[in-house]
Amino acid sequence: MANYVTIACVGPRPFRIEADVPPEAALERMIIHWKHHLDSALPDRPDLIVLPEACDRPDATAYPLERRLAYYRARGDRFRDMLADVAKRHRCYIAYPSHTEAEDGSWRNSMQLIDREGLVMGAYIKNYLVPDEFSKTNILYGADAAVFECDFGRVGAAICFDLNFDELRLRYAKEKLDLIVFPSMYHGGAMQGYWAYSCRAYFAGAIAGLPCTVVTPLGETAAHSTNYYPFVTARINLDYAVLHIDENGAHFRDIKQKYGPKIKIHDPGYLGCVLMTSETEECTVDDVIAEFGLERMDDYFRRAEAERLRPGRMVSE
């Protein structure tokens, strides 16, 4: 059945605070700054709000490292608590990326996911740091992929530089995610669509000062922010399947004849696959797959690989 979810990605430029502003005053300004930007997205009643990497860090070009660390220590969990209050009052999830200090004095570049009750579900720690993150600030590398079981689906996370590394992407591809959230300072360009397509998942990127994006499991941009407004909201349907046209395509006309607009079959061209979604309460995409004997694309690819590996089928010259 249709499973519509509204995603908001909010990505203003890093907020500039001068170095002579004390940590307490800087935190007050940062909270005011973000309440203003959240107020732009909240009227659309999002189920999930994604914020950019280190969202509550003052612009590093104006606020030097020693000052920044003092600010983080004064901040503690108070910025997160502000977001938790927003999440609870508006019944939404919020992806909160920040720099946090561990008890041993080391640091993390992480994203905490706050649920609709204002509680922290868990955290993802950035796996792939740029070298300066470790050498200059003692930020440690994450080792795990994170999967969050939300009430609308399975969500994974990647932060900024992570997008360049196949190992994390392939781990998520095995998890059968519905959505990947991407808080970042770096846009990623074609990598956004590649991750979405490879993982057969929607992709929501909140990028500081650059276009925020929602990308479909076929790698197409469904929505993006503009140079005028640093936020975007998009309504996506998570009752979907990616299907290869081979063999399945013979059934598409019959499916449309029976279900009409209740089942959408979107062909992006050139990929040889479609995105099928259910727009009705009468049946799910899984029901239609079972009814017409369809095969999901990953199952089709595995079958093709298995055929190749049968004895006597490969030659080497």
N, C-alpha and C positions, 0 to 999 in steps of 0.2 A: 504494500500500500504506500501511497505517497508519504514521504518522510521529509517534509520541508524544514530547513534550518536556515536561520538568518545569521550571517557572519559579518562582523564589522572589523575592518583593519584600519588602524589609526596610526599615521606616521609623520607627525610634524618634524621639522628639523630639530636637532639637539638644542635644548633651551640654554641660551647664553646667560650666565651669571658671572659677574666680575669677581676676580680673585679676592678682593677686599671685603666681600660679603661674608659674614660669619655663618657657620654651618646651620644654626637654627633658623636664621633668616632665609638662607638659601633653600632649606626644606620647605618653609612656608610658601616661598615663591614657586617652588616646583609643584607643590600640591595645587595651588591656584591655577598654574599653567595647565596641568593635566585635567583638572575638573572642567576647565573651559573646553578642551578638546573632546573629552568624553561626552559633554553635553551636545556635541554635534552629531554623535552616533546614536545616542540613547533613544531619541524619538522614534527610530526605526525598530525598536524593541528587539535588539539582537539576542540570539541565544548564546553567542560567543563573541567576545571582543579580544582582538589580538593587538598587542602593543609592540613597539620595536625594541631591538636589542638594547639592554642597559637603559631602559626608557627614562629612569629617574636620575641619570647621571648628567650633571651640568656639562655644557659644551667643553670638551677637553682643551680646545684652543685657548680658552679664557680662564679655565679653572684648573690649575696645575695639580699634579698627582698627589703631593702631600696634603694639599687643601681638600682634594677629593676624598682621600681616605678618612680624614677627620669628619667630613660631611657624611660619609657612609656610616661611620660609627655613631654619629649623632642621630642619623635617620633611623637606624635599627630596623624595626618592623613597622614603623609608623606609616610609611607610604603604602606598604602592603595592606595595612589595616584600613586605610582610606579606600583602597580598591575593594577590599572585602566588604565594606559597608555598601559600596555601589553595587557589587554583585548581588548581595542579599536583597537590597531594596528593589532592584530591577530584575531579579530572578534570571541572572545570566551568568555564564562562565566568563572569566577574564584570564587571559594568558599574560602573566606579569614577569617580564625578563629583567634581571638586575644583577649587579655584582654584590655578593654576600660574603661575609667573613666567617670561617669556621672557628671552632674553639681553639684549634692549634695555631691560629694566626694565618693560615693559608686562605686563599680566596677562590670563589667559584664564579664563573659566568654561566648563569642558570636561568631557567624559566620555571616559575611555579604556576600551576594551574589552580585557580580559585573556582570553587563550584557555586551553584545557585544559592547555597546556604551561607556563602561567605567563608567557607572552610577550604583549606589547602588540600587538594587531592594528592599531590605529589609534585616532584620536580624532575626536570631534565637538565643535565649538566652538559654544556657544550663539549663535544668530543674532540673537535679539531680546532685548536687555537692557532692564531698567527703567532710566530715566534716571540714577538715582543710582549704578548699577553703573559707568557710565563716568565720571561727573563726580567721584565721591568716591574711586574706587579705581583709575582708569585701566585698567579691564577693557575690552578691545577686542571688537568684534562679530565673530562668525563670518560667513563668506560662503557656505559650502557645506553642502549636505545630505550626510550620511555614510551609506553603505551598507556593512555588514559581511557578508562571505560566511562564515557559520558552517557547521559540518558538518551542521546540521539545517535551515538555511534562510537567507533574506536578512533582515537586521535593520537598521532605521533607528533614529535617536534624535532626541528633542526634549527640551529642558530648560525646565521651569517656564513662564516668560512666553511662550516660543515657541508654546505651544498656542493663543494668541489670534490667530495670523497665518496667513492663507490661503496666502500664497505658498509657505511651507515645506511646508505640508500637501499642496498640489497637486503640488509637486516629488516628494514621496514617493509620491503616488498613481500617478504615472507609472512608478515604479520596481518595481511589483509585489512589494512586500515581503510577508514572512510575519509579521513581528512588528515593532512599534514599542516601544522602551523609553523610559520617561518618568521620569527622576529629577527631583524637584521639591520645592519648599517650598509650592507652591500645588496644590490638588487638581484644579481644572479643571471639576468637575461634569459637566454635559452634554457639554462639549467632548471628554471622553475617548471617549464613545460615538460622537460625531460623527467624530472622527479615525479610529477603528477602522472604522466603516462606510464613510466616504469612501475610505479607503485599501484596503478589503477585507482588512484585516490584523488579527491579534491585537494587543492593546495591554497592556503591563505597566507599571504605574505604582508607583514607590516614592516615597511622599510623607512627608516628615518630620513626625511627630506627627499625621497624618491617615490615614484609611483607605487602605491599599495595595490595588491592584485588578488583576485580570486581566479584560480585556474581549474579547468575541468579535468577529469581523468583521461581525456584525449589530448591534453596539453594545450587546449585553447583558452585564451583569456576570456573569462565570463564577465568580469567587471574590473575596473581600475580607477584609482584616484587621478586627479588632474593637477596641473600647475596652480590652479586656483584654490583647491580644497584638498587638504592632506588626509582625507579619509574616504573610505568606500564601504558601502553595505551591499550585500548580495544575498538573495534567497536561492538556496540550492536544494536539490532533491536527492537525498541519500538512499532512496530505493532505486538503485541503478545496477547495471551490469555492462561490462565491456565485452562485446561479442565480435569475433572475426566474421567477415562476410562469407568466406568459404563454407559451404554446406548449410550454415545457418541462413544465408541469404535467400535460399529457396523457400523459406517459411515466412519471410517478412510481409509479403503481400497478404497472406492468409491471416496473419496476426492483425494487420491494419484493418482488414475487412471485418474481423470479428470485434475488435476493441476500439477502432477509430482513434479519437484523440485521447482515449483513456491510457493508451500506451504510446509513448513517443519513441521513435527510432531516429536518432540523429547521426548523419554521415558527415564527418568533417572533410572527406576527400583525401585521397592519396595514402592513407594509413591502412586501408583494407579492413577497417573495423568500424563499429558503430557504438554509440552510447544509448542503451535502452533504459527508459525510466517509466515507472508506473505513476500515473496521474489520477488514480482512482482508489476508492476505499474497497473496491470489489475484489482486488487481487494484488499480489505482489509481483515483482519481476521474477522471483524464484518460481512462483506459480506458473507464469507464462513459459519460463524455461522448461519446467517439467512437462507442461501440457504439450509443447511442440517439439520436445526432444532436442532443445538447443544445447550448445556447448560453450561455456565461458572461454574467453580467449586464452587464458593461461593453461587451461586443460587441453585446449587444441594444440598449443605449442608443445606441451609435454608429450602429447600423443605423436606429434611430428618427430620429436627427438627420439622417442622410443622406436619408431619405425626405422629411423636412420641407423640405430644401433643393433638391429636384427642381424644375425649372421649372414654373411655373403652380400651385404648391401653397400659396403664401403670399399673404395679402391684407393690405393696410395701409389703414386707414380713418381 
